Amino acid sequence: MKEKFYCVNCGYQSQKWLGRCPQCKSWDSFKILKEEKKTQILEEDSELTKLSKVKIDKDLKITTDYEELDRVLGGGFVLGSSVLIGGWPGIGKSTLALQIASRLTHKGKKVLYISGEESLKQIKLRAQRLKELNLEFYILSTQNLKKALESIKEIKPDLVIVDSIQVFFLEELDSAPGSIVQVRECAFLLIKTCKTHNICLLLIGHVTKEGLIAGPKILEHMVDVVLYFEGESNTDFRILRAQKNRFGATNEIAVFEMTGSGLREVKNPSEYFLSYYQKPISGVCVGCVLEGTRPIFVEFQALVCKSSFGQVRRRSEGFDYNRFSLLTAVIEKKAGLFLANQDIFVNVAGGLKIEDPCADLALVSSIFSSFKEKAIPLDWCFMGEISLTGDLRRVNRLNLRLREAKKLGFKRVFLPEVNERDFRKDIFSEVVFISNIKELFSILEEEV
């Protein structure tokens, strides 16, 4: 057999052994990959036809009745689709899978739960800890993919849950379970079988120490939806984020709370991310970020204090550090705040990681508030992206954000001047338009 080499961390292949992987930069990670004979395709491919001739069933999607999960999936599980969920051990992936199986069984759907990591008794013990769980779905404990495929063909369920894809193996392949070849071929046959029989497939995957789904990167390209389950070890809240979605928006999130009886969906995440202090505190202000199609209001916290050492310290939690450093330089250069001898620590409450650039205005407002020891009212909200010149750039989907601000009881919103033509008074009345951060700081200096 012809030999190749592959990286055990990322799956990169090479004709010769390399000391360092050129893709993931890891050292001494190359092993021999034997070229395996391709497994046979189970079913014939579809016939050639025109797109206009393809008929779509009305019941194309299966809803789980979890509003948060259905929205992230793009309206529910699409028949024949494959969904991959990854996350740290103990984050709640298997718990969520059991609850999904229970919900769909309640609705009269046929569900098959295949576990390669737990025995049938272990699954039953775990399921009994979850209250109001319908246990009438099928379960199978095996790591042999051939047996799993036979069960799928025999039962023909509406949903198949595989926990987890990295432990399954094909006897025809010479590689060990979890290897690049085994994961790729097992996933391929599962996806092919479920697409052929119009069955929804939910794969649960392990993650590497970097937080990425273990196995070859092609695994994420093969499936239709990739979801990451995120959460901090010191909190009960979990965030399910869509990294890839062929049927809906990416970066859409669903928030769950881990309780003694399982995962409970949080239908208004803004209430969780906002602390609602009894009175305003310096260094704290509220901003609005867009996660997928949903506006979420989060609390930005900043602590600015004079450095006691020769070198200042800067730290950012939940906000990109490079972006934070850039904004600090803009504040000094364009607004005249001398921060060169100040330690600055910023944090996004609730453990959310912010990617929306419209959070810039809220962050610099919290830094100003802490530096000047001026408490900004908690019913004020800040939205806007800041350029290197200190000017404010346009906020996208403004009216959607303003509707949510009104619903949550905010009294005043600070916006870029370029958004004035998009603004509708019937949605929100008290708005302050500003053109740059120097103008913002002048208003806060006078009114706070």
C-alpha positions in Angstrom: 0.0 0.0 0.0 1.1 3.5 -0.7 1.9 5.4 2.4 1.2 9.0 3.2 1.6 11.1 6.4 -1.1 13.0 8.2 -1.3 15.4 11.1 -3.3 13.9 14.0 -4.4 17.4 15.1 -5.9 18.9 11.9 -5.8 16.1 9.3 -3.3 17.8 7.0 -1.8 15.3 4.6 1.8 15.1 3.1 3.8 12.8 0.9 6.6 12.8 3.4 7.1 13.1 7.2 7.3 16.7 8.5 8.5 17.9 11.8 6.0 20.7 12.0 2.5 20.8 10.5 2.3 23.8 8.0 -1.5 24.1 8.7 -1.9 24.0 12.5 1.8 24.7 13.4 2.0 21.7 15.8 5.2 19.8 16.3 5.8 16.1 15.9 2.2 15.4 15.0 2.6 13.4 11.7 1.8 9.8 11.5 1.6 7.3 8.7 -1.7 7.1 6.8 -2.3 4.0 4.7 -4.4 4.5 1.6 -7.6 2.5 2.3 -9.8 1.1 -0.3 -12.9 3.3 -0.6 -16.0 1.9 1.0 -18.9 1.1 -1.3 -21.6 3.7 -1.7 -24.8 2.3 -0.2 -27.4 3.7 -2.6 -27.4 5.0 -6.2 -27.2 8.7 -6.6 -30.3 10.7 -7.7 -31.2 11.0 -11.4 -30.3 14.0 -13.5 -33.2 16.5 -13.5 -34.0 20.3 -13.7 -34.2 22.3 -10.5 -37.7 23.6 -11.5 -38.9 20.0 -11.5 -37.9 19.3 -7.9 -40.9 19.1 -5.6 -40.5 20.2 -1.9 -42.8 18.7 0.7 -44.7 21.0 3.0 -43.5 19.1 6.1 -39.8 19.6 5.1 -38.8 20.5 8.7 -39.2 18.8 12.0 -39.5 21.3 14.9 -38.3 20.4 18.4 -40.6 22.9 20.2 -37.4 24.5 21.7 -37.8 27.9 20.2 -34.2 28.8 20.7 -32.9 25.6 19.1 -35.3 25.7 16.2 -34.3 29.3 15.4 -30.6 28.4 15.4 -31.3 25.4 13.1 -33.2 27.7 10.7 -36.7 26.5 11.7 -36.0 23.0 12.8 -34.4 19.8 11.5 -34.6 19.6 7.7 -35.4 16.1 6.5 -32.3 14.4 5.3 -30.0 17.0 6.8 -27.0 16.3 9.0 -26.2 18.4 12.1 -22.8 18.3 14.0 -22.6 19.5 17.6 -19.2 20.0 19.3 -18.3 21.2 22.8 -16.1 20.6 25.8 -16.7 17.4 27.9 -19.5 17.9 30.4 -20.9 21.0 28.7 -24.3 19.3 28.1 -24.2 17.9 24.5 -25.6 14.4 25.5 -28.2 16.0 27.8 -29.4 18.2 25.0 -29.6 15.2 22.6 -31.7 13.2 25.1 -34.1 16.2 25.6 -34.4 16.6 21.8 -35.2 12.8 21.5 -37.8 13.2 24.2 -39.5 16.2 22.7 -39.7 14.6 19.2 -41.1 11.3 20.8 -43.8 13.4 22.5 -44.8 14.7 19.0 -45.1 11.1 17.7 -41.8 11.0 15.8 -39.6 8.0 15.8 -36.1 8.6 17.3 -33.0 6.3 17.4 -30.3 7.2 19.9 -27.0 5.4 19.1 -24.3 5.7 21.8 -20.7 4.5 21.4 -19.6 5.7 24.8 -22.3 4.5 27.3 -24.1 1.2 27.9 -27.9 1.0 27.8 -28.1 1.1 31.7 -25.9 4.2 31.8 -28.1 6.0 29.3 -31.2 5.0 31.4 -29.7 6.3 34.6 -28.8 9.6 33.0 -32.2 10.0 31.4 -33.9 9.4 34.8 -32.2 12.5 36.2 -34.0 14.6 33.7 -37.6 15.3 34.7 -40.6 14.9 32.3 -38.6 12.9 29.8 -40.4 10.6 27.4 -38.3 7.4 27.3 -40.2 5.7 24.5 -37.5 6.3 21.9 -35.1 3.6 20.6 -31.6 3.3 22.0 -28.6 1.2 20.8 -25.1 0.9 22.4 -22.5 0.0 19.9 -19.3 1.2 18.3 -19.6 -0.9 15.2 -20.9 1.3 12.4 -22.2 -1.6 10.4 -24.5 -2.6 13.2 -25.7 1.0 13.5 -26.5 1.3 9.8 -28.4 -2.0 9.9 -30.5 -0.6 12.8 -31.2 2.7 10.9 -32.4 0.7 7.9 -34.6 -1.6 10.0 -36.3 1.1 12.1 -36.3 4.0 9.6 -36.6 6.7 12.3 -37.3 10.4 11.8 -34.1 11.4 13.7 -30.9 9.5 14.4 -28.6 10.7 17.2 -25.0 9.4 17.1 -22.9 10.0 20.3 -20.2 10.4 19.4 -18.8 10.1 15.9 -15.2 9.8 16.9 -15.6 6.4 18.6 -17.3 4.5 15.7 -15.3 2.2 13.4 -15.6 0.2 10.2 -14.2 -3.3 10.4 -13.1 -3.1 6.7 -10.6 -0.3 7.6 -7.3 -1.0 9.1 -7.2 2.2 11.2 -8.1 2.5 14.9 -11.3 4.2 16.0 -10.9 8.0 16.1 -8.3 8.1 13.3 -8.7 10.4 10.4 -9.8 7.6 8.0 -12.3 6.1 10.4 -14.0 9.4 11.3 -14.2 10.5 7.6 -15.6 7.2 6.3 -18.0 6.6 9.2 -19.4 10.1 8.9 -19.7 9.7 5.1 -21.7 6.5 5.3 -24.0 7.8 8.1 -24.7 11.0 6.1 -25.3 9.1 2.9 -27.7 6.6 4.5 -29.7 9.3 6.2 -29.9 11.5 3.1 -31.1 8.5 1.0 -33.9 7.6 3.5 -34.8 11.2 4.3 -33.7 10.9 7.9 -32.4 13.7 10.1 -29.0 13.0 11.5 -27.5 14.6 14.7 -23.8 13.9 15.2 -22.1 14.7 18.5 -18.4 15.4 18.3 -15.4 15.7 20.6 -13.3 18.9 20.5 -9.6 19.4 20.7 -7.8 21.4 23.4 -8.1 24.4 21.0 -11.9 24.0 21.1 -12.2 22.8 17.5 -14.1 19.6 16.5 -11.7 16.7 16.6 -11.0 14.8 13.4 -10.4 15.9 9.8 -11.6 19.4 8.9 -13.6 17.8 6.0 -16.0 16.5 8.7 -17.4 20.1 9.0 -17.6 20.4 5.2 -19.6 17.2 4.9 -22.5 18.2 7.3 -25.1 20.8 6.7 -25.0 22.5 10.1 -22.2 22.9 12.6 -23.1 24.0 16.1 -20.7 24.7 19.0 -21.9 24.4 22.6 -20.0 27.0 24.7 -20.1 27.8 28.4 -18.0 28.8 31.3 -17.3 26.2 34.0 -18.3 28.6 36.8 -21.8 29.4 35.4 -24.9 27.4 34.6 -25.5 29.1 31.3 -24.7 27.5 27.9 -24.6 29.1 24.5 -25.3 27.1 21.3 -23.8 28.9 18.4 -24.2 28.2 14.7 -20.8 28.2 13.0 -22.2 26.9 9.7 -25.8 26.6 8.5 -27.0 25.8 5.0 -30.6 26.5 6.1 -30.3 29.6 8.2 -28.1 32.4 9.5 -24.7 31.8 10.8 -23.5 33.1 14.2 -27.1 32.7 15.5 -27.1 31.8 19.2 -29.4 30.0 21.6 -29.0 30.4 25.4 -29.7 27.6 27.8 -29.5 27.2 31.6 -28.2 24.0 33.0 -30.5 23.0 35.9 -30.8 19.8 38.0 -33.5 18.6 35.7 -31.7 19.3 32.4 -31.3 22.2 30.1 -33.8 25.1 30.2 -34.0 27.5 27.3 -33.6 31.2 28.1 -36.0 33.0 25.8 -34.8 36.5 26.6 -31.0 36.4 26.8 -30.7 40.2 27.4 -32.2 39.7 30.8 -29.4 37.3 31.7 -26.5 39.4 30.3 -27.8 42.6 32.0 -27.1 42.7 35.8 -29.6 45.5 36.6 -27.7 47.2 39.5 -29.9 49.1 42.0 -28.0 52.3 41.1 -25.5 53.3 38.3 -21.9 52.4 38.9 -18.9 54.0 37.2 -17.3 51.9 34.6 -20.5 50.1 33.6 -22.6 50.8 30.6 -24.9 48.9 28.2 -24.4 48.2 24.5 -26.3 46.3 21.8 -24.8 43.5 19.7 -26.3 41.5 16.9 -25.8 37.7 17.2 -27.1 36.3 13.8 -30.4 38.0 13.4 -31.1 38.7 17.1 -30.2 41.9 19.0 -28.8 41.2 22.4 -28.1 43.9 25.1 -25.0 43.2 27.1 -23.2 45.0 29.9 -19.7 46.3 29.4 -17.5 46.8 32.4 -14.2 48.7 32.6 -11.7 49.3 35.4 -9.2 52.1 34.8 -6.6 52.8 37.5 -3.2 54.4 37.7 -0.4 51.9 37.2 1.8 51.1 40.2 4.5 49.4 38.1 6.7 50.6 35.3 4.7 48.9 32.6 0.9 49.3 32.2 -1.4 46.3 32.2 -4.2 45.8 29.7 -6.6 42.9 29.7 -9.8 42.1 27.8 -12.4 39.4 28.5 -15.1 38.7 25.9 -13.9 41.5 23.6 -11.1 41.1 21.0 -7.9 42.3 22.6 -6.4 43.7 19.4 -9.6 45.7 18.9 -9.5 46.9 22.5 -5.9 48.1 22.1 -6.8 49.9 18.9 -9.8 51.7 20.6 -7.6 52.7 23.5 -5.1 54.4 21.1 -8.0 56.2 19.4 -9.3 57.5 22.7 -5.9 59.0 23.5 -5.2 60.4 20.1 -8.6 61.7 19.1 -10.4 62.4 22.4 -7.4 63.7 24.5 -7.8 61.2 27.4 -4.3 60.4 28.8 -4.3 56.7 29.4 -0.6 55.9 28.9 0.0 55.5 32.7 -3.3 53.7 33.4 -4.0 50.0 33.8 -7.2 49.1 31.9 -9.3 46.0 32.3 -12.5 45.4 30.3 -15.0 42.7 30.6 -18.3 41.6 28.9 -20.7 40.4 31.6 -22.1 36.9 31.2 -19.2 35.3 29.4 -20.4 36.3 25.9 -17.7 36.8 23.2 -18.4 39.9 21.2 -17.7 40.1 17.5 -20.1 42.9 16.4 -18.1 46.1 15.8 -21.1 48.2 16.9 -20.1 47.4 20.5 -17.2 49.9 20.2 -19.1 52.8 21.4 -20.3 51.0 24.6 -16.8 49.9 25.4 -15.2 53.3 25.1 -18.0 54.8 27.1 -17.3 52.3 30.0 -13.6 53.2 29.8 -14.5 57.0 30.0 -16.9 56.3 32.9 -14.3 54.5 34.9 -11.5 57.0 34.2 -13.6 60.0 35.1 -15.5 58.2 38.0 -18.8 59.2 36.4 -21.7 56.7 36.6 -23.7 56.4 33.4 -27.4 55.7 33.9 -28.2 52.0 33.2 -31.2 52.9 31.0 -28.9 54.5 28.5 -27.6 52.4 25.6 -24.7 52.9 23.2 -24.4 51.6 19.6 -21.8 52.4 17.0 -18.5 51.3 15.3 -15.5 53.6 15.8 -13.0 54.2 13.0 -9.3 55.1 13.4 -10.2 58.8 13.0 -12.5 58.7 16.0 -15.6 59.1 13.8 -18.6 56.9 14.2 -19.7 54.5 11.4 -23.2 53.4 10.6 -25.1 50.8 12.7 -26.8 48.1 10.6 -30.3 46.9 11.3 -30.9 49.9 13.4 -34.7 49.7 13.8 -34.5 46.0 14.8 -32.2 47.0 17.7 -34.3 50.0 18.7 -37.4 47.9 18.9 -35.6 45.6 21.4 -34.3 48.6 23.3 -37.9 49.9 23.7 -39.1 46.5 24.8 -36.4 46.3 27.5 -37.2 49.8 28.9 -34.2 51.8 27.8 -34.8 55.6 27.9 -32.0 56.9 25.8 -29.9 55.6 22.9 -26.6 57.1 21.6 -26.2 56.5 17.8 -23.8 57.6 15.0 -25.0 60.8 13.1 -24.9 58.9 9.8 -27.9 56.8 11.1 -30.2 59.8 11.3 -31.8 59.1 8.0 -32.6 55.5 9.0 -34.1 56.5 12.3 -37.9 56.2 12.9 -39.4 58.2 15.7 -42.4 55.9 16.0 -40.0 53.1 17.2 -37.9 55.0 19.7 -38.1 58.7 20.6 -35.2 59.6 22.8 -32.1 59.3 20.6 -28.8 61.3 20.7 -26.9 61.4 17.4 -23.1 62.0 17.6 -20.4 62.2 14.9 -17.2 61.3 16.9 -16.1 60.1 20.3 -14.9 63.6 21.3 -18.4 64.8 21.0 -19.6 61.8 23.0 -17.2 62.5 25.8 -18.3 66.1 25.9 -22.0 65.1 26.3 -21.1 62.6 29.1 -18.9 65.1 30.8 -21.8 67.6 31.0 -24.8 65.3 31.6 -23.5 62.6 33.9 
